[in-house]
Amino acid sequence: MKTEKLRIIPLGGLGEVGKNMMVYQYGKEMMIVDVGLMFPFNNMLGVDYIIPDFQYLMDKGDQIKGIVITHGHEDHIGAITHIVEHFNVPIYATPLTRGLIEVKLARANKLENVELITIRAGERAQIGPFQVDFFHMCHSIPDAVGLGIQTPAGLLVHSGDYKFDQTPVDGWTADFAKLAEFSKRGVLALLADSTNADHAGWTPSEAVVDSALERVFAEAPGRIIVASFASLVSRMQQVANATMKHGKKLAFAGTSMVDNSKMAMTLDYLDVPEKNLITVEQANRMPEKQVVIMCTGSQGEVTSIMGRLARGTNRQFDIKPKDTIVISSHPIPGNEESYYYTINALIRRGANVIYDPIESVHVSGHANQEDMKLLINLVKPKYLIPVHGELRLLTQHARLAESMGIPHENIPVVENGQVIEFYNKKMKLAERVPGGYVFVDGTGVGDVSMPVMREREQLSQDGIVIIDLLLYQNKNELRKPPQIETFGFISLSESEGLMEPLVEIIENIVKSNRENLKSSIEKATKSHFFSETHRRPWVRVVINEV
């Protein structure tokens, strides 16, 4: 039997942090691993979030045999509502991950007719030509798995997000035995998380958060408000444990936080006795020292509860002078400005804000360099493919692997869209496919392009000038003086000395140039503004004739 090519097609997560999506292809059959989203950078104005560009798959729906989700974080499941619009294929996920997916699909009214298959760590599934072993890996969310993908061309190991935590919140350590078993079978390639490739040492255990929360809860003079990701069920449990230990009551706030906590309790991934739970409305009526509120917005998102608290626009409750706010997250790369702006705004409004490194109220769920070395030594792959990280992180991961004896030529550092092929156990880089950004802006998906983003950025920086001209029909003559309006460019008090010469420039152009009138005025206006202000606002000319 002739061996087909094994193709690995990264559509997200390589060259960036977020929107993870990998396609494995053998012959004409495919399997997708993860379909995440990414938060927009600060210069991506108006964009809600970004999803992978899966245009490459659009005419290949019948070749996709399944979608596997490694865990329930947004950078791995956030695009699921968009994927199910185009591909009706089985989705494999562990129980908690499935629950998070169901909540997300139900909220978007897209749960009906989606085939979700529950798979547990330690189980195996045949997905087209791929025999997939699901094995447990520690992360900052329960029920995370890595994948052993046996193909006719060789065995691949896909780590998923991981760290080697010896004291995880749920007591479930990584499946070292399975990783060692893979090495005995012979691993063709390891695709491993690179998020913390520039962090020396071992990643701290989630257990350090318990000690930090203990100190915060013991010292807080009033309410405690904890901000975290809505999918971070492990952190919910840690906050609940501290709440109960200190005789307080816990309220979850925010639609996604409330929905996810209910689902996690139903599936027994979150243990909070009913007597310890209250609503936000009840919390508002209780003595402040008895109240803990856990909510969304740990990245300072404008529409989240924490974002609204920072701006004084939250409806259910507001900041009080004795409040202690715990930000249980690290800023996502590219989101540092919003993250620290929110912390500063909360402090300005009178809250005592606790965040790492003031206290270890959050630890990374990703492998540091020593964790990475251990995984490589356990799996012993022929090839290492660094995944999940910006280019600098992929490159650092490659250097680390090379220092451990993996040949340089066996460590391809690639970004989204670069196809990797294996044939007869040998690797080569194949063609490139689309692997860029798809912006989600309100209800629009993909209708905002990079040129539009550049236009928005320029408008935000330099403003816009609108020149309204009313001409006599078929005459080079203005019926009334030009009407000039500016937005975000210059104040009214500063505009007089700038606009009077411009009116004269426009009038002279109208008298002498009937053809290309609009472009001539725009060009002259831009030149005038730059010579006077060294700024380049957008200029738009509107011409009406009577």
N, C-alpha and C positions, 0 to 999 in steps of 0.2 A: 504493500500500500504506500502510495506516495505521500510524503509528509508535506503538509501545508505550511505556509508562513504563519508565525505567531506575531501579531502586531499589538503594540501598546500605544494608545493614542491619548495623550493628556489634553483634555479640553478645559481644565481649570486647576488652579492650585500650584502650578509650577511657574516660578517667576513672580509670585505674589503670595500673600497670606489670605486665604479665603477661597470661596466658590470652588471647592474641590470637586473634580469630576474626571474620572479615568475610564477609558474604554479599552477592554481587552477583546481582541479579534483573532479567531483561528479560522482560516478559510474564509467563508462568508458569514460565519456566525459570531455574534457579539454579546458581551456582557458589560453592563455599566456598573461602576462602583462609585457611589456617592453622587449627589446632585445638590451642591451647596450654593450659598449666596455670599456676597462680600459687601461690607459697608462701603459707601462712597467716600472718596477723599474730600477734603475740605473745599477743593476747587471744583468739585463736581456738583455745581449748584442746582438745587431742585430735584436731584436724583434720590429716590428712596433707598434703593439698593441695586446691586449688580449681580447678574446671573451669567453662567457660562454661555458662550456662543456654541450651540450644538447644531449649527446649520449643516455640518458634515453628516449628521445622522438623519436628516429630515426625509431623505428618499430611501432610507434603509430600515424603516420600521419593522419590516417582516424578518430582518436578520437579527434583531435584538431579542435575545432569549430571556433576559431578566435584568432587573436592577437590584443591586445589593447595597444596603446602607450599613456602614460600620458603626455609627452611633448617632445620637440625636441632637448634636449641636447644629446651629443654623448654618455654619460653613460646610455642613455635610448633607443637610436635609432642606435647606431654605428655598431651593428652586423646585421642590417636588410638585408644587401646585402648577408650575409651568410645564414640567415634563409630562404629567399625566394628561395634559391637553393634547399632546402629540403622539404619545406612545402608550398603547394599551398592552402592557406586559406585566408579568408578576413582579412584585416588589418584596424582597426578602429582608427581614429585620428581626432583631431580638425583641422580646416582649416590651421593654420600656421604650425602645426606639420606635417600635410599631405604634405604641400609644401616643408618642409625641407626633408622629406622622399623621395619625388619625385626627388628633386635635387640630392640626394645621389644615388638613384637607377639609374637615368638617366646617371650620371657620370660613373657608373659601367656597363652601358649597360644592366641593369636588370629590367627596368621599364615595359617592355612589358609583358602582361599576368598576372601582379600582380593586384589583386582586392583590391583597396583602397576605403574605405567607410568614408565619412566625417560625423563626429558627433560633435555636439556643446554642450558646457556646458549647463546643464538644460534639456538635452534630455536623452532618455532611449533607450537601445538596448537589444534585446533578443539574447544571444549568447549561443546556446545549452541550458543547464538547468540554465544558469546564466542570471538573469535579472539585467542589469547594468545601474545604474544611474550615469551620468557624471556630476560632480559639479565643479565649478571653484575654484581654489586655487591660491594664489599669489606665484610667484616664480620669479627668475631673467630672465624669458623669458615669453612673452605673451602666452595666450591660454593653460596654464597648467591646468590639471584637476586631481581631485581625483576620486575614484570610490566607489559607494555603490553597493555591489555585493550581491543580494538576491539569496540565494540558498534554496533548500528544507530543508537543515539542519540548516539554520539560516542566518542572515545578517552579512556580512563582510564589513568593511570600509577600503579601501586601500588609504592612504593619498597622495601617490605620494610625490615628493619634494615640500615643502611648507614653507612659513612663513606668519605671520599675519601682512601684511603691510597695514597701514591705508591710506597711500599716495603713491600708486603705480604709476609708470610712465604712464600706460595706464588708470588710474582712476578706475580700476575694482578690487574691494576688494574681499576677499574670501566669499564664500556662507555660511555665518553663519546660515542662516535659514535652509538650507538643512542639515547641520550638526546637528542642534537641532532636526530636523525631524527624523533623523536616531535614535537618542537616544530615541525618543518616540516609535519608532517601535521595539526597543530592539536590541542592537548590540552584536552579539556573540563574535566577535573579531575585534580589531583595529590593522591594520598593519601600523606602523607609522615610518616616517623618523627619523633616529638617528644621522645624520651627525654632528650636533652641540650639542650633548647631554652633552658635558663637558663645554659648554659656558653658563655662568649665564646670567640672565636678558632676555630682549627682543632683537630679531634681529633688527638692524637699518633698517629704510625705505630706499628704493632705492632713495628717494628724497635727501638724504644727498650727493649723488654723484653729483647732479646738482650744489650744492654750491661749492664743491671741483673743479669741472670742470670750474666753473665761475672764481675762483681764478687763476687756471692754465692758462686759456685763456687770462685773463687780464694781466698777468705778462710775458708770453712767448715772448722772443725777436725775435724768428724766426719761423721756421716750428714747427707744433705740430703733432706728430705721436702717435696715440693711438692704443695699442695692446689689443685685446679682443678675446674671442671665436667667431667663425664665426656664431654660432647660437644665439648669445646674442643680439637679435633684440632690446630689451629695451635699451641696452647700445648704439646701433647704433642711436636710436632716441635721446638720451640724448646728444651724441656728435654732431649730426646734429643740434639740437636746439642751442647748444653753438656756433657752427660754424656760424649759421645764425645771432645770436645776435651780434656777434663780427665782422660781415661783411667779413667773410672769405669764402673760397670755400673748398668743401669736396671731396676727392677722396677715393674710396674703393680699396684696393689692396689685391691680393691673390685670387685664383680661387674660393675657397669656400666662402670667404667674398663677392666677387662680385656677385656670383650666388645667395647667400642667400639674399643679399640686394635687388637685382632685384625682386626676388620672393616675398619678404615681401612688397615691394612697390606695386607690382601688386595686392596683396591681401589686400592692405590698412592697413597693420600692421606697416608700416614705411612711414612717411610723410616727404619727402625731395623734395622741388620744383626743377624742372630740372635746373633752372638757377643757383642753388647753387651747382650743381654737376659737377665735372670735372674728366678727366682721369688722371692717374699717369703721362702720357706723357705731358699733359697740365700743371700739377703741377710743373714739372721740369723746365718749361719755365717761371713760374710766380714769382713775388717777394716773398721771403720766408715767410714774415710775414702774407701773405694772404692765406697760404696753411695749410690745415689739411689733414692728411692721416690716414685712419683707416685700420688696417691690422691684419693678423693672427699672432700667435706666442706668446701669453701671458703666455705660460708655458715654453717658451724657446726651443721649439722643433727644432731640428737641421735643418730640411727641411722647416720650416716656414719662412716667411719674417723676423720676428724679430730675429730668430735664425741665418739667413744669414747676417742680418745687424750687429749682434754682432761679426761675424767672417769675415766681409768685403767681402762676396761673393754674395751679392744680386745684380742682374743684372739691375733692373729698376731704382733704386736710392740707394744712400749711405748716411751714417751719415755725417752731416755738423756741424761745431762748435757751432752754435746757436740753434741747434735742442733741443726741449723739447719732451721727450718720456714718455708717460703715460702707465704704465702697469696696465690694468684694470682687475685684477684677483688676487686671492690668490693661492699659490702653492697647487697643488693637493697632498695629502699625498703620500709620496714616491718619489715625483718629486722635492723636495726642492733644491737639489743640482743643477739640471739643471736650475731651475728658478733663483736662486741667481747668478749662474755663468753667465747667460745671462745679468743680471742687471750689474754685475761688468764689463763684457766685453764692454757693451754699454757705461758705464761711462769712461772706459779706452780709448774708441775711441772718446771721447769728448762731448758726449750728457749729458744733464741734465735729469736724470731719476726720474720720480715721481711715487711712488707706495705706497700702504697702508703699514705702518701707517704714512708715511710722509704727505700724504693727503688722505682723504677718497674717493679715486677714484674707489674703489670697495667695495661693501658690500655683505655679504653672502646672498644667496637665500634660506638658510635653517633655520629651526626653532631653536632658542635657548631654554633654559630650560623653560622660562615663556610661550613661544609659545606652547611648548609641553604640559605643564600643562593645558593651555586653551583648546587645542584639546581634551585631555582626559576628561576634565570636560564637554565639549560640547557633546561628543559622548557617554560617560558613558559605555564603553565596559565591558563585563564580563571578557574577556581575552585581554591582550595586547601582540602583537608580535613585538618586535623591529626589524626594517629592515633598510637597507641602512647605513652601517657603519662597521668599524673595530670592533673586539670583545670587546675592551675596551669601545667603544661608545654604543654598544648594551647593555653591562652590566650597564653602567651609566644610560641609558634610563630606564632599568628595575628598578634600585634603585629609580629613580625619581617616577615611577609609583607606586612602593610599598609604598613610603612615602605618596602617595595620597590615599591609602586605597585599592589598588588592591592586592589581596593575592599573596604571592610569588609563589605559585604553579600555578597561573594563568598567569604567565609571562614567557613563554619559551624563553630562550636565546639560539639560535641555529645558526649554520653556514651552508654554502652552502651544499646541498645534504641531510640534515636531514629533513625527511618527518614528517609533523605534521598532525595528524588525529583528526577529530571531529565525534563523534557518540552519538546521543541522548544528544547533548549539552555538552558532556564531551570530554576533550582533552587528547591525549596521543601522545608520540613520537613513530613513527613507524620506518621503516627501513631507512638505508642510501642509497642514489643513488649517482652516480658520480656527482661531483660538483666542479671540479678543473679548472685549466687554460687550454685554448687552445690558443697557440701562433700563431700569424700571422706574418710570416717572408717573405717579398716580396710577391711572388705569392703562397707560401706554407701556408697551413692552417692545423695546427695540426701535421705537420711532424717534428716539433722541440719539443722534450720532455724535461722533467726536467733533466734527465741525460745529455742531450746535453747542456742545459743551464749551468749545473755545469762544464762541460768540457770547455765551452767558458769562464766561470769565472776563472777557474784555468789557462787557457792559457793566459788570460789577466793579471793575477797576477804574474805568474812564468815563462811564456815563454815556448819555445819548443826547444829540441835538436834533430837533425836528424843525425844519424850515418850511413854512406854508406860504405858497405864492399864489396870488390870484391875478391872472393876466387877461387882457382883452383878447378875444379870439382873433387869431391870425395877425396879431400885432406884437411887436417887441416893446410892450408897454405894460407896466404894472398898474392894476386898477387901484391898489392901495399898498402901503408899505409892507415889506415882508414881515410875517409873524414868526418869531423865533422863540422856541421853548426848549429849555434844557432840563434834563433829569439826571441827577447824580453826577453832574459835571462841575457846576460852579454856582455859588450863591447869587441871589438877586442883587445884593449890594456890590458884588464884585463884577457884575456882568456889564455895567454901563459902558465903561471905557473899552470893553472888548467887543460889544455888539454894535456900537455906532459905526466904527469903521467897516464892520462886516456888512451892514446894510448898504453902505456905499459900494462895496465890492460887488454885491449881488445885483444892485441896480445897473451897474456898468456892464456886467455880463449879460443881463437881460437885453439891454439896448443893442449890444454888439453881436450876440450869438443866439440865433433862434434854434440851430441844430445842436444836439447833444447838450441841451440846456441843463438838464438835471445833473449829469455827470460832471459838467464843468463847474457848477456851483458847489457840488459836493467836494470836488478836488480843491477848489479855491478855499473853501471853508476849513477843510482839514489843514491846509497849509497855513492859513491865518492863525488858527488855534494853536498849532504846534509852535509857530514862531513866537507867539505871545506867552504861551503857558507851558510848552514842552510836554503837552498831553495830547492824546489822540482819542477823542471821543468818537463814538459812531455818529455819522451824519446822515440823515435821511431828508430828502427834499420831496415835497408833495406839491404838484402843480395842478391848478384848476383854471379853466378858461370860461369866460362868459362873453 
